[in-house]
Amino acid sequence: LADIGPIPDPPTPPSAEQLAEMKVILGSKLEFLGLGSYSPSGLVQLMLNSIHDNFGVPWWASIFLCTTGIRLLTLPVMIYSQRNSALMSNFTEGLSKLNKNLIEARVRRDRFSEELAMVELQDYMKEHKAAQLYGRMFAISMIQGSIFLTYFIALRGMSYAPVMSMTQSGFLWITDMTLPDPAWILPLYSSCSVLIILELGLETGVSTDSMSKFKWVMRVMPIGMFFFIKDYPSAMLLHWCISNTFSLITAFLFQIPSIRNFLKIPPLKRSIFSRFRANDLDTTATSVEVSKKKSLKARWLEFYESNFVTLSESKIRDQDSRNFMRAGKDAAPPTFPYNPRDRFPEEFQKEKRKLRDLIGFRGKKEKKLD
């Protein structure tokens, strides 16, 4: 026991300030929170944490730098998207005219014009390679959707863990990045920016005006989106606001003819800026007035009759073939320029008897006499 030496005094417990500091340090380490794996969302978390630790910037600045950097890296995808959008915009302009002719033929029950419009529509889609255009648009949407989903999972995991340093590095009216926006400014801006992008077709090249069947659905969707995302953490909403702002700025820059020529993007027949010119407003005034004359009920009936009441192309061909096979085999029914039953009932009966005698038709009374 003498060789053991004196027993040291017990260590003093850490103070409340030291415990709070240790909690922040340990709570900011992703490995202690089960974050920062090698999945796509985990790599985004590591990138955000690396920018925050190495550069000493707050979390809102880290989200801004990371979001802007990823959008700049995907700028070639946006350029390719704009090229496809230009072709898609010019394609949908002619497609809408052919669809209008097809709907008018269906409403008139004009089978020949309807089949002719179908053939013209198919030839138009083959000529402009519609399958490739829609395939490219789907691939671009998948890339953009995967980036959106990756950031969504990454920031949601960091906010719900939570990363303790994110609770103390807010900006302006937001003091905690892991809590919803108390003023609802971020979700409102996100919804409005999405509405502008969809309304003008900045990324897809197809505006809501050209989608007559789903126009109001696409316009109401951002309003419902606001009530859905208003309780999301501020970190997620900040990323969406930055990303949507980047999309708006680049999309408006891509409308400038000199920039489009430099990037080898096909010119648009009708850019966004031309929609606000006086000449363009004058040319579209008549079409707007005509469209206002139709009520919502009339538009719904036209849509229902053209898509559900009329027969398909195969049934129309079968019906025409049956009518052709029956033609010339049966006796033609007698026709009159007036209704003989109402004007001359006695003469109608005489003509009826003569017609029966000519055909050889005998009634029940004549058969019994025989």
MARTORPA-729551 format. One record per residue (C-alpha): chain; y, z, x; residue number from 1. Coordinates in steps of 0.05 Angstrom, whole numbers, m for minus. Example, Ala and Ser with C-alpha at 12.3 -4.5 7.8 and 13.67 -1.06 7.14 Angstrom:
! MARTORPA-729551
  unit      yy      zz      xx  pos
     A     m90     156     246    1
     A     m21     143     273    2
! end
This chain:
! MARTORPA-729551
  unit      yy      zz      xx  pos
     A       0       0       0    1
     A      47      13      58    2
     A      38     m59      81    3
     A      60     m87      15    4
     A     132     m69      24    5
     A     185     m52     m26    6
     A     179     m81     m96    7
     A     238    m126    m112    8
     A     282    m113    m171    9
     A     267    m153    m234   10
     A     310    m216    m242   11
     A     369    m212    m287   12
     A     361    m252    m351   13
     A     405    m314    m357   14
     A     468    m308    m397   15
     A     482    m343    m462   16
     A     524    m395    m426   17
     A     469    m409    m375   18
     A     417    m415    m431   19
     A     461    m465    m468   20
     A     471    m505    m404   21
     A     396    m505    m389   22
     A     382    m527    m461   23
     A     429    m586    m454   24
     A     399    m606    m387   25
     A     327    m601    m410   26
     A     344    m631    m478   27
     A     374    m692    m444   28
     A     311    m708    m405   29
     A     273    m761    m444   30
     A     205    m741    m417   31
     A     212    m671    m446   32
     A     227    m701    m514   33
     A     170    m751    m515   34
     A     217    m810    m507   35
     A     227    m863    m454   36
     A     158    m897    m455   37
     A     145    m968    m431   38
     A     148    m997    m501   39
     A     207   m1042    m518   40
     A     243    m985    m554   41
     A     226    m937    m497   42
     A     256    m985    m446   43
     A     320    m986    m487   44
     A     321    m910    m486   45
     A     312    m910    m411   46
     A     368    m960    m404   47
     A     416    m920    m447   48
     A     399    m855    m410   49
     A     407    m889    m342   50
     A     476    m914    m359   51
     A     496    m846    m385   52
     A     470    m808    m323   53
     A     488    m856    m267   54
     A     557    m877    m290   55
     A     576    m811    m323   56
     A     601    m844    m386   57
     A     594    m813    m456   58
     A     539    m836    m502   59
     A     584    m879    m545   60
     A     605    m918    m482   61
     A     533    m923    m460   62
     A     514    m953    m528   63
     A     573   m1001    m523   64
     A     555   m1024    m453   65
     A     481   m1031    m468   66
     A     492   m1069    m533   67
     A     543   m1116    m503   68
     A     499   m1129    m442   69
     A     438   m1147    m485   70
     A     480   m1192    m529   71
     A     508   m1228    m467   72
     A     437   m1237    m441   73
     A     416   m1268    m507   74
     A     477   m1314    m508   75
     A     434   m1376    m493   76
     A     394   m1360    m556   77
     A     459   m1358    m595   78
     A     480   m1425    m566   79
     A     413   m1455    m585   80
     A     422   m1423    m654   81
     A     490   m1455    m662   82
     A     461   m1524    m644   83
     A     407   m1515    m696   84
     A     459   m1487    m745   85
     A     502   m1549    m738   86
     A     442   m1594    m754   87
     A     422   m1547    m810   88
     A     492   m1548    m841   89
     A     495   m1624    m841   90
     A     424   m1627    m868   91
     A     436   m1579    m926   92
     A     498   m1618    m947   93
     A     457   m1680    m962   94
     A     399   m1638    m988   95
     A     443   m1605   m1041   96
     A     464   m1673   m1068   97
     A     392   m1696   m1075   98
     A     372   m1630   m1108   99
     A     429   m1639   m1157  100
     A     404   m1709   m1175  101
     A     334   m1681   m1184  102
     A     357   m1624   m1230  103
     A     399   m1672   m1272  104
     A     339   m1718   m1280  105
     A     296   m1659   m1301  106
     A     347   m1636   m1352  107
     A     351   m1707   m1382  108
     A     274   m1711   m1383  109
     A     280   m1776   m1345  110
     A     212   m1781   m1311  111
     A     227   m1844   m1273  112
     A     292   m1817   m1244  113
     A     258   m1751   m1228  114
     A     202   m1785   m1189  115
     A     253   m1829   m1154  116
     A     293   m1767   m1135  117
     A     230   m1733   m1109  118
     A     214   m1793   m1065  119
     A     285   m1795   m1038  120
     A     282   m1720   m1024  121
     A     217   m1726    m986  122
     A     242   m1785    m946  123
     A     306   m1748    m930  124
     A     268   m1687    m905  125
     A     222   m1729    m862  126
     A     281   m1768    m833  127
     A     318   m1705    m812  128
     A     255   m1667    m790  129
     A     265   m1610    m838  130
     A     202   m1574    m815  131
     A     228   m1569    m744  132
     A     296   m1545    m768  133
     A     266   m1490    m811  134
     A     217   m1472    m755  135
     A     272   m1464    m704  136
     A     313   m1422    m753  137
     A     252   m1378    m765  138
     A     240   m1369    m690  139
     A     313   m1350    m678  140
     A     311   m1301    m736  141
     A     248   m1270    m706  142
     A     282   m1260    m638  143
     A     344   m1229    m669  144
     A     302   m1186    m716  145
     A     259   m1160    m658  146
     A     321   m1140    m619  147
     A     349   m1105    m681  148
     A     283   m1068    m694  149
     A     278   m1047    m621  150
     A     347   m1016    m621  151
     A     334    m985    m690  152
     A     271    m948    m666  153
     A     303    m928    m599  154
     A     366    m898    m627  155
     A     331    m866    m686  156
     A     283    m831    m639  157
     A     339    m806    m594  158
     A     379    m782    m654  159
     A     322    m746    m689  160
     A     293    m713    m626  161
     A     351    m699    m614  162
     A     379    m713    m545  163
     A     423    m651    m537  164
     A     478    m686    m498  165
     A     488    m735    m555  166
     A     508    m677    m600  167
     A     568    m661    m556  168
     A     594    m730    m536  169
     A     626    m761    m597  170
     A     690    m801    m605  171
     A     751    m797    m649  172
     A     729    m770    m717  173
     A     655    m767    m697  174
     A     637    m704    m658  175
     A     561    m711    m661  176
     A     527    m778    m650  177
     A     462    m753    m682  178
     A     494    m739    m750  179
     A     519    m789    m803  180
     A     591    m812    m803  181
     A     630    m762    m845  182
     A     683    m813    m864  183
     A     633    m870    m879  184
     A     676    m917    m837  185
     A     618    m943    m793  186
     A     571    m959    m852  187
     A     628    m992    m890  188
     A     646   m1036    m831  189
     A     573   m1054    m819  190
     A     564   m1076    m891  191
     A     629   m1116    m893  192
     A     613   m1151    m827  193
     A     543   m1170    m853  194
     A     576   m1197    m917  195
     A     623   m1241    m876  196
     A     566   m1267    m833  197
     A     524   m1285    m893  198
     A     582   m1312    m935  199
     A     606   m1360    m881  200
     A     537   m1374    m851  201
     A     561   m1359    m781  202
     A     492   m1349    m749  203
     A     446   m1390    m794  204
     A     492   m1448    m812  205
     A     475   m1439    m886  206
     A     530   m1404    m926  207
     A     518   m1369    m992  208
     A     555   m1425   m1030  209
     A     499   m1474   m1012  210
     A     445   m1426   m1036  211
     A     458   m1431   m1111  212
     A     395   m1395   m1132  213
     A     404   m1335   m1087  214
     A     480   m1335   m1078  215
     A     495   m1271   m1116  216
     A     433   m1237   m1088  217
     A     458   m1248   m1017  218
     A     527   m1224   m1037  219
     A     503   m1160   m1071  220
     A     455   m1143   m1015  221
     A     509   m1116    m966  222
     A     535   m1070   m1022  223
     A     466   m1040   m1031  224
     A     459   m1037    m956  225
     A     520    m990    m952  226
     A     487    m938    m997  227
     A     422    m945    m957  228
     A     452    m935    m887  229
     A     509    m887    m901  230
     A     465    m827    m882  231
     A     439    m858    m817  232
     A     459    m826    m750  233
     A     526    m849    m721  234
     A     492    m875    m658  235
     A     453    m927    m698  236
     A     513    m947    m740  237
     A     556    m954    m677  238
     A     505   m1002    m647  239
     A     506   m1044    m711  240
     A     582   m1046    m713  241
     A     585   m1069    m640  242
     A     531   m1121    m650  243
     A     563   m1149    m714  244
     A     631   m1152    m681  245
     A     601   m1190    m622  246
     A     569   m1239    m672  247
     A     634   m1249    m709  248
     A     675   m1262    m645  249
     A     625   m1310    m614  250
     A     613   m1346    m680  251
     A     688   m1358    m690  252
     A     694   m1382    m618  253
     A     637   m1431    m630  254
     A     679   m1462    m686  255
     A     731   m1488    m635  256
     A     717   m1562    m621  257
     A     732   m1558    m546  258
     A     682   m1501    m537  259
     A     630   m1538    m578  260
     A     638   m1600    m535  261
     A     632   m1559    m471  262
     A     568   m1525    m495  263
     A     541   m1591    m523  264
     A     537   m1565    m594  265
     A     539   m1620    m647  266
     A     605   m1621    m685  267
     A     609   m1595    m756  268
     A     631   m1638    m813  269
     A     667   m1578    m842  270
     A     684   m1519    m799  271
     A     705   m1450    m821  272
     A     778   m1463    m805  273
     A     779   m1525    m849  274
     A     762   m1483    m910  275
     A     830   m1450    m907  276
     A     871   m1513    m901  277
     A     911   m1539    m959  278
     A     879   m1608    m960  279
     A     810   m1578    m963  280
     A     831   m1532   m1020  281
     A     858   m1591   m1059  282
     A     794   m1631   m1052  283
     A     751   m1573   m1074  284
     A     796   m1553   m1132  285
     A     763   m1601   m1181  286
     A     693   m1579   m1163  287
     A     712   m1506   m1172  288
     A     742   m1520   m1240  289
     A     679   m1557   m1262  290
     A     634   m1501   m1238  291
     A     676   m1449   m1276  292
     A     663   m1486   m1342  293
     A     590   m1468   m1340  294
     A     574   m1398   m1362  295
     A     522   m1353   m1330  296
     A     476   m1365   m1389  297
     A     482   m1440   m1383  298
     A     467   m1438   m1309  299
     A     406   m1394   m1321  300
     A     380   m1441   m1375  301
     A     390   m1501   m1329  302
     A     353   m1465   m1273  303
     A     296   m1444   m1320  304
     A     287   m1512   m1352  305
     A     289   m1549   m1286  306
     A     239   m1504   m1251  307
     A     192   m1476   m1305  308
     A     195   m1520   m1367  309
     A     186   m1588   m1335  310
     A     120   m1614   m1309  311
     A     100   m1620   m1237  312
     A      96   m1687   m1201  313
     A      20   m1692   m1207  314
     A      22   m1676   m1282  315
     A      76   m1728   m1292  316
     A      34   m1781   m1258  317
     A     m28   m1762   m1299  318
     A      12   m1765   m1364  319
     A      41   m1833   m1346  320
     A     m28   m1860   m1329  321
     A     m56   m1837   m1396  322
     A       2   m1868   m1434  323
     A      m9   m1933   m1396  324
     A     m83   m1934   m1413  325
     A     m69   m1923   m1487  326
     A     m16   m1977   m1489  327
     A     m37   m2039   m1529  328
     A    m101   m2009   m1557  329
     A     m73   m1976   m1620  330
     A     m32   m2007   m1676  331
     A      42   m2000   m1666  332
     A      73   m1952   m1717  333
     A     122   m1983   m1766  334
     A     195   m1968   m1753  335
     A     256   m1970   m1797  336
     A     331   m1967   m1782  337
     A     337   m1914   m1836  338
     A     295   m1861   m1870  339
     A     262   m1901   m1927  340
     A     236   m1838   m1961  341
     A     306   m1814   m1975  342
     A     342   m1879   m1992  343
     A     289   m1920   m2029  344
     A     230   m1877   m2049  345
     A     200   m1929   m2097  346
     A     207   m1986   m2047  347
     A     177   m1942   m1994  348
     A     115   m1931   m2036  349
     A     108   m2006   m2048  350
     A     115   m2020   m1973  351
     A      65   m1965   m1960  352
     A      14   m1997   m2007  353
     A      25   m2066   m1976  354
     A      16   m2036   m1907  355
     A     m48   m2002   m1927  356
     A     m76   m2065   m1957  357
     A     m58   m2103   m1894  358
     A     m92   m2053   m1849  359
     A    m151   m2045   m1896  360
     A    m140   m1972   m1909  361
     A    m169   m1944   m1973  362
     A    m156   m1876   m2001  363
     A    m205   m1826   m2030  364
     A    m197   m1852   m2102  365
     A    m213   m1924   m2082  366
     A    m274   m1901   m2044  367
     A    m301   m1864   m2105  368
     A    m292   m1926   m2148  369
     A    m333   m1967   m2099  370
! end
